[in-house]
Amino acid sequence: MANLQVKGIDDNLYRALKARARLDNRSVSQEVVMLIEEFLARGGGFDRRPAAPLLDIAGSWIDDRSAERIAADVRKARKARRKSKKL
């Protein structure tokens, strides 16, 4: 069985991990293995789309227009800038 050593863990993170391990009657090492197994079982870590978490939160929409057409429509909808006279 392989070993894994993790260095440089934030003290707050380690305390939280230790507390969680205690609640589950596990060692910190066992808790880390369980968390990694759960994460990977959900398919975590293998999404090659960097925007996926943002899209999960913000959602997305379907639009038949091309990106160029959408950009042109946005530009057209903007109000013209008015220069104000200095007082």
N, C-alpha and C positions, 0 to 999 in steps of 0.2 A: 504494500500500500504506500502511496506517495505521501510526502510531507510538504507542507506549505508554510512558509514563514512570512508574516506581514509586518513591515516596519513603518514607523512614522504615523501611527493612528492617533488622531486627535483624542485628547483625554476625555472630553465629553462624550464622544462616540464610543470609546471603550467602556466608560461607566454605563452608558445606556445598553450596550451589548451585554455587559456583565449582569445588569439588572434583569434583562430579558432572559438570559440563560438561567438565572436563579429561579425566576418564575416557572420556567419549564423543567426545572430540576436537571439541568445539563451543565456541563463545563462550558467555558467560553468557546473552546475549540469545537465541541459538539454543536453548539448553537450556530457558529459560523458555517459549519458544513450543512446544517439543516436549512439555513437561510439561502445558501448558494443553491442547494438542491431544489428548493421551492421556486426560487427565481428562474432557474433554468427550465424547470418543468412547465412554467407558464410561458415559455418561449422567450424569456428575457435575454437580452444581450446579443441577439442575432438579427435584429432589425437593421438592415443596411440603409434605411431611409432616415437620414438625420432629422428630417422635419416631422417624423411620425409622432413624437410626443406632443409637439405643438398642434398638429392637426387633430389629435385626440382631444385636446383641450378646446381648441378654437373651432373645430369643425372645418368643413370645406363645402364647396358648391360646384355644381356642374354648369358650365357655360359653353355654348357652342361657338362663341367668338374666339378668335385667335388672341394670343397675348398682345400682339401689336394692335389689334382692333380695340381691345379693352383699354389699353394705354391711351389710344387716340380718343376714345370716348371720355375717359377721365379728364384728359387735357381740355377737350371741348366743353365739358361741363363746368370747368373752373371759371370763376368770375374774373373779369379783367381787373388788374391791379390799378387802383387809382392813386395818383400822386397827389398828396395833400399840399396845399400852399402853406408856407411857413407863416406863422403869425407874427 
